Amino acid sequence: MKKYLPYLKLLFTRSQKITIDAIPNGSIIDIGGGGEGIIAQIGKNNVTVIDKHQGEIDEAKSKSPTSKWVLADATSLEYESGYFDNATAFFSGMYMSIETFEKVCEEVYRVLKNGGEFWIWDAEISENAGLFIIRLSVTLPNGKKIRTAYGSKIMKRSVTEIKQKLLNVKFQVEVIENQEKWFFLKAVKIS
């Protein structure tokens, strides 16, 4: 075990507090929303959750049984162009390479209606690590508190990179809120 220690760097964050006052109105495609199913718990039957891991869907499904749960790869969505009003991604980008994230943005852009919003909450990872773990205390609009953690082997990630990928796809970035170890970003499809 000692011979591996120099190669494994574990970055833990203090518990980060997030209060979600609202999510977008209308139909929502939630990218990587399995596990805790945060967005599905808020939006219920307005939310279609996309996750490529059946175990993540199984874990979250009971928390919002009226949401639609779809096993799929978000880089190739089987929905027609302009199908959804809005999109969300709650700490799912940190599990994707930056190139994969851009492909996901292209698909989200395609399946959104004109004027549709893409709301992204994600981790700011300031240095390369063997494993990055962010602990969250999330307060939903109904006051319910959820304590969870997300961990990833993905290297550095910044809001600047995410913003650039959205701009590459022709989203207009309207809101960026930087917190200590995470950020919220809102982009709009303008054609």
PEFEN-V764293 format. One record per residue. N is the residue number from 1. RES is the residue in three letters. PSI is psi in radians with two decimals (* if undefined). BURIAL is + if it has 9 or more other C-alpha atoms within 8 Angstrom, else -. D_LAST is the distance of its C-alpha to the last C-alpha in whole Angstrom. Layout:
N_RES_PSI_BURIAL_D_LAST / N_RES_PSI_BURIAL_D_LAST
This chain:
1_MET_-0.69_-_54 / 2_LYS_-0.59_-_55 / 3_LYS_-0.35_-_54 / 4_TYR_-0.32_-_50 / 5_LEU_-0.69_-_50 / 6_PRO_-0.39_-_49 / 7_TYR_-0.24_-_46 / 8_LEU_2.02_+_45 / 9_LYS_2.18_+_43 / 10_LEU_2.10_+_42 / 11_LEU_2.00_+_40 / 12_PHE_2.52_-_40 / 13_THR_2.69_+_39 / 14_ARG_2.76_-_40 / 15_SER_2.22_-_39 / 16_GLN_2.36_+_36 / 17_LYS_2.28_-_35 / 18_ILE_2.24_-_32 / 19_THR_2.11_-_31 / 20_ILE_1.91_+_28 / 21_ASP_-0.49_-_28 / 22_ALA_2.89_-_25 / 23_ILE_2.95_-_23 / 24_PRO_2.68_+_19 / 25_ASN_2.91_-_20 / 26_GLY_-2.87_-_19 / 27_SER_2.42_+_19 / 28_ILE_2.34_+_19 / 29_ILE_2.12_+_19 / 30_ASP_2.00_+_22 / 31_ILE_2.15_+_22 / 32_GLY_0.63_+_25 / 33_GLY_0.22_+_27 / 34_GLY_-2.93_+_30 / 35_GLY_-1.77_+_33 / 36_GLU_-0.44_+_33 / 37_GLY_0.71_+_30 / 38_ILE_-0.93_-_30 / 39_ILE_-0.70_+_26 / 40_ALA_-0.66_+_28 / 41_GLN_-0.53_+_31 / 42_ILE_-0.87_+_29 / 43_GLY_-0.20_+_26 / 44_LYS_-2.10_+_29 / 45_ASN_-0.07_+_28 / 46_ASN_-0.15_+_24 / 47_VAL_2.27_+_24 / 48_THR_2.00_+_24 / 49_VAL_2.23_+_25 / 50_ILE_2.21_+_24 / 51_ASP_2.50_+_27 / 52_LYS_0.12_+_29 / 53_HIS_2.01_-_32 / 54_GLN_-0.64_-_34 / 55_GLY_-0.65_-_36 / 56_GLU_-0.70_+_34 / 57_ILE_-0.83_+_33 / 58_ASP_-0.68_+_36 / 59_GLU_-0.64_+_37 / 60_ALA_-0.42_+_34 / 61_LYS_-0.70_+_34 / 62_SER_-0.31_-_37 / 63_LYS_-0.31_+_36 / 64_SER_1.31_+_33 / 65_PRO_-0.34_-_34 / 66_THR_-0.17_-_32 / 67_SER_2.78_+_29 / 68_LYS_2.27_+_28 / 69_TRP_2.09_+_29 / 70_VAL_2.17_+_27 / 71_LEU_1.95_+_29 / 72_ALA_2.82_+_26 / 73_ASP_2.13_+_25 / 74_ALA_-0.09_+_21 / 75_THR_-0.12_+_20 / 76_SER_1.43_-_21 / 77_LEU_2.45_-_20 / 78_GLU_0.84_-_21 / 79_TYR_2.61_-_19 / 80_GLU_2.76_-_16 / 81_SER_2.40_-_13 / 82_GLY_0.37_+_11 / 83_TYR_-0.66_+_15 / 84_PHE_2.60_+_15 / 85_ASP_-0.75_+_14 / 86_ASN_2.99_+_15 / 87_ALA_2.71_+_16 / 88_THR_2.76_+_19 / 89_ALA_1.92_+_21 / 90_PHE_1.76_+_25 / 91_PHE_0.71_+_27 / 92_SER_-0.41_+_26 / 93_GLY_-0.52_+_24 / 94_MET_-0.22_+_27 / 95_TYR_0.00_-_29 / 96_MET_2.58_+_26 / 97_SER_2.80_-_26 / 98_ILE_-0.54_-_24 / 99_GLU_-0.75_-_23 / 100_THR_-0.71_+_23 / 101_PHE_-0.72_+_21 / 102_GLU_-0.67_+_18 / 103_LYS_-0.68_+_18 / 104_VAL_-0.75_+_18 / 105_CYS_-0.69_+_15 / 106_GLU_-0.77_+_13 / 107_GLU_-0.74_+_15 / 108_VAL_-0.79_+_14 / 109_TYR_-0.78_+_10 / 110_ARG_-0.78_-_11 / 111_VAL_-0.10_+_13 / 112_LEU_2.57_+_11 / 113_LYS_2.76_+_10 / 114_ASN_2.35_-_6 / 115_GLY_-0.07_-_8 / 116_GLY_2.53_+_10 / 117_GLU_2.55_+_13 / 118_PHE_1.91_+_14 / 119_TRP_2.22_+_18 / 120_ILE_2.20_+_20 / 121_TRP_2.29_+_24 / 122_ASP_2.98_+_26 / 123_ALA_2.51_+_29 / 124_GLU_1.94_+_29 / 125_ILE_1.87_+_31 / 126_SER_-0.22_-_33 / 127_GLU_2.76_-_36 / 128_ASN_2.49_-_36 / 129_ALA_2.73_+_38 / 130_GLY_-0.67_+_40 / 131_LEU_2.27_+_39 / 132_PHE_2.27_+_36 / 133_ILE_2.22_+_37 / 134_ILE_2.21_+_35 / 135_ARG_2.37_+_37 / 136_LEU_2.54_+_35 / 137_SER_1.85_+_36 / 138_VAL_2.23_+_34 / 139_THR_2.12_+_34 / 140_LEU_2.89_+_32 / 141_PRO_-0.51_+_31 / 142_ASN_0.08_-_35 / 143_GLY_-0.19_-_37 / 144_LYS_2.39_-_37 / 145_LYS_2.36_-_38 / 146_ILE_2.21_+_37 / 147_ARG_2.22_-_38 / 148_THR_3.06_+_37 / 149_ALA_2.60_-_36 / 150_TYR_2.37_-_34 / 151_GLY_2.55_-_35 / 152_SER_2.63_+_34 / 153_LYS_0.03_+_35 / 154_ILE_2.44_+_32 / 155_MET_-2.88_-_33 / 156_LYS_2.45_+_31 / 157_ARG_2.35_+_28 / 158_SER_2.76_+_26 / 159_VAL_-0.54_+_23 / 160_THR_-0.75_-_22 / 161_GLU_-0.79_+_22 / 162_ILE_-0.78_+_20 / 163_LYS_-0.77_+_18 / 164_GLN_-0.71_-_17 / 165_LYS_-0.69_+_17 / 166_LEU_-0.73_+_14 / 167_LEU_-0.67_+_12 / 168_ASN_-0.59_-_13 / 169_VAL_-0.07_+_11 / 170_LYS_0.24_+_8 / 171_PHE_2.65_+_9 / 172_GLN_2.10_+_10 / 173_VAL_2.11_+_13 / 174_GLU_-0.54_-_15 / 175_VAL_2.33_-_18 / 176_ILE_2.14_+_21 / 177_GLU_1.98_-_24 / 178_ASN_2.29_-_27 / 179_GLN_-2.98_-_30 / 180_GLU_-0.93_-_33 / 181_LYS_0.18_+_32 / 182_TRP_2.96_+_29 / 183_PHE_2.78_+_26 / 184_PHE_2.37_+_23 / 185_LEU_2.39_+_19 / 186_LYS_2.19_+_16 / 187_ALA_2.71_+_13 / 188_VAL_2.44_+_10 / 189_LYS_1.96_+_6 / 190_ILE_2.07_-_4 / 191_SER_*_-_0
